[in-house]
């Protein structure tokens, strides 16, 4: 219906939803609000739906989405103060809509400081029986049992400083997957752990990641494998950046490297080198567009080209039109994937260079 331009009927259908789960209800409320705002030019009605998302929401991604769109509605006559809503969304600096809101209110930096443990944090952490047990298990080679305790502690600790110490303990073992999990578990509990949820270190300095750049390689790897070097998907994609063996073989040949399927899931540098080259190729294919590259990486490049034919080309459009284009992606998984990788990219840019530019990156892509 939306593709046919019948926003009124589309709105009526989603506005009368009977979703049972909070996630489904939140998604239905978002689409009702979005259709009302962008299709029917009714910011007051739109705001009522976005406000319900905020009432239903628990996690940073959903809250930032609700406050950002309440701000957008307020900009064009909806209730409330747009800047106040954008400021509330911007508090969630690791999220797509939090970053868009931060640029909307002119913030030069994202709210992602790495937690700094206090003396009390260090003392409390050192005295925990679970921490001693983790160390003993790791020394004995029982890493899988240690991981269970890592997860339990990440779900119990409330101090960002102690959570940072827990992540460092995992990183010292080379377990970047668990370091990331600790940040994700804490973040999902509503604890502000800043950059802890976006660790660095899994890609060795020996990797040639010039094809994509460091920030983008990390952004994709975080989403694709959660830094699990040995990850293998049900479709057969392998390793850090989830490469299909056939694609990896072609990339290795172009790079003058010997192909090894085993190294895809044992050598992070090898996987990152080939994956970065592939990302560079895809960016070139889509004239530098991050939006189309990420959509193509998830759903296949041909699918991304089909969506350009159906919805128009997001390249060269203003930021609001690009955001609309992303929200129109018909695959829920791909729509979410584009937003997650984009937010990852901006966090890693901030961590590595001290700068972010989500609006410029969405509108202009890689120049």
ABEGO torsion letter per residue (X at the ends): XAAAGBAAAAAAAAAABABABAAAAAAAAAAAAAAAAAAAGBAAAAAAAAAAAAAABABAAAAAAAAAAAAAAAAAGBBEBAAAAAAAAAABAABAAAAAAAAAAGBABBBABBBBBBAAAAAAAAABAAAAAAAAAAAAGBAAAAAAAAAAAAAABABAAAAAAAAAAAAAAGBAAAAAAAAAAAAAAGBBAEAAABBBGABBAABBAAAAEAAAAAAAAAAAAGGBAABBBAAGBBEAAGBBAAAAAAAAAAAGBBBBAAAAAABAAAAAAAAAAAAAAAAAAAGGBAAAAAAAAAAEAAAAAAAAAAAEBABGBBAAAAAAAAAABABAAAAAAAAAAAAAAAAAAAAAAGBBBAAAAAAAEBX
